[in-house]
């Protein structure tokens, strides 16, 4: 296989303040979510040597602002196709502004969309949005899973994402930091609920159920700036996996992600 005939990913930004994932294959260049300003996403792409004008499409997971802030401006400025399910389109239209009808595409949960050389499998998650969905990207015999913004990982989702070559897995908060933090009790309850976010321990436990022989890259994402630290998330996940005999940074690599800095392009 030539070096160009691969799927590559970069987590452009991943935190409670803004999220965007870049997927690149020989035929397609796709964003999952655009939760930062158009200019910031352009700069983040440039920082890894990628040209925003080469983008083909944006896939939207759900309508929360940290996932859609830049969707409208990017769609209008660069003529990008935007894919989301019907309920998400309804919920986000007023927030993203006008997008030409020919750029608006339906991609319902629990279905498969083929874009060029990519087959994209959508799956529902448990989060307090109208109809949230995330994605398993298939290129040739490789797959990459994007899974954040869920209160728990169901057995059905675990089956869909089992043994992927790469994962972006949510590690939103450290439970003790959240408990001791300044958030009102109602917000703390929302975060730890079944429609909230995965903690570091939740993310680690989910990974133990889905990592397989093919898994080579694991990214820890959607960290809360108020209720987590990259070092703490990494340490918590790494220690728990190693306690259960997973070969961290041997059989697979464990990567941090950042709120304002893109990860390097990584072959999946």
ABEGO torsion letter per residue (X at the ends): XBAABBBBBBBABBBAAEBBBBBBBAABBBBBEBABBAAAAAAAAAAAGBBAAABABBBBABABAAAAAAAAAAAAAAGBBBBBBAAAAAAAAAAAEBBBAAABBBBBBGBBBBBEABBBBBBBBBBBBABBBBBBBBBEABBBBBBBGBABBBAAAAAAABGBABBBBBBABBAAAAAABABBAAAAAAAABAABBBBAAAAAAAAAAABBAABABBBBBGBBAAABBAAAAAAAAAAAAAAAGBBBGAABBBBBBBAABBBBBBBX
